Amino acid sequence: WSEFTRRYKKEIRENPPLDARNRTIKNHGQKFTLRLLQKLGKRGAVTLMCHCADDEPECHRDILKSMVERA
């Protein structure tokens, strides 16, 4: 989990022209999206959703939440 967390945070902060690791999903706006979530979070509640169960102890949603809250 700690390795996943480190890689997830690194990938979110990357600024490549496109995501060469995934031919279907082009996540080249991740840094912009993180800044947008941080800005929206200062104005009010932001809801982050994914397919993990609400009580899942290891979910990327929690990592993203902590990154948004650090703004």
Secondary structure, 3 states (H helix, E strand, C coil): CHHHHHHHHHHHHCCCCCCCCCCCCCCCCHHHHHHHHHHHHHHCCCCCCCCCCCCCCCCHHHHHHHHHHCC
